């Protein structure tokens, strides 16, 4: 499982993997997407009053690990050859349905500036949409 670049590929795929051609964008762009997502979550003024018990946070972690394990099991059964050392075919996008649960684990910064939150959302949107356009351009208009 760890003989390949499984961990970086899964994290990069979780942030942004585009199309069936597995177009990977420049690495700094992934860092900008990750920082933008963290900034949006940290500055969200609507989530400051939300309080979740420790049991809810534990259930989020358990749900994530179970989904991850089941996904790997299904990929091993479906796509990986018998007694292979690595599991083939995992993509970070398989965990997208669980992504909103991650917000239960973290609380926004108290008394976050609303204007800064709007700028963070705008910046994240511009970076995300630009990376989508770049991926489409790389997929269909650049010779491979």
Secondary structure as the mmCIF struct_conf table of DSSP 4:
data_model
#
loop_
_struct_conf.conf_type_id
_struct_conf.id
_struct_conf.beg_label_comp_id
_struct_conf.beg_label_asym_id
_struct_conf.beg_label_seq_id
_struct_conf.end_label_comp_id
_struct_conf.end_label_asym_id
_struct_conf.end_label_seq_id
BEND BEND1 UNK A 3 UNK A 5
HELX_RH_AL_P HELX_RH_AL_P1 UNK A 6 UNK A 15
STRN STRN1 UNK A 18 UNK A 18
TURN_TY1_P TURN_TY1_P1 UNK A 19 UNK A 22
STRN STRN2 UNK A 23 UNK A 23
HELX_LH_PP_P HELX_LH_PP_P1 UNK A 24 UNK A 26
HELX_RH_AL_P HELX_RH_AL_P2 UNK A 27 UNK A 43
HELX_RH_3T_P HELX_RH_3T_P1 UNK A 45 UNK A 47
TURN_TY1_P TURN_TY1_P2 UNK A 48 UNK A 49
HELX_RH_AL_P HELX_RH_AL_P3 UNK A 54 UNK A 79
BEND BEND2 UNK A 80 UNK A 80
HELX_LH_PP_P HELX_LH_PP_P2 UNK A 81 UNK A 81
TURN_TY1_P TURN_TY1_P3 UNK A 82 UNK A 83
BEND BEND3 UNK A 85 UNK A 86
HELX_RH_3T_P HELX_RH_3T_P2 UNK A 92 UNK A 104
TURN_TY1_P TURN_TY1_P4 UNK A 105 UNK A 105
HELX_LH_PP_P HELX_LH_PP_P3 UNK A 108 UNK A 109
TURN_TY1_P TURN_TY1_P5 UNK A 110 UNK A 111
HELX_RH_AL_P HELX_RH_AL_P4 UNK A 114 UNK A 140
TURN_TY1_P TURN_TY1_P6 UNK A 141 UNK A 141
BEND BEND4 UNK A 142 UNK A 142
#
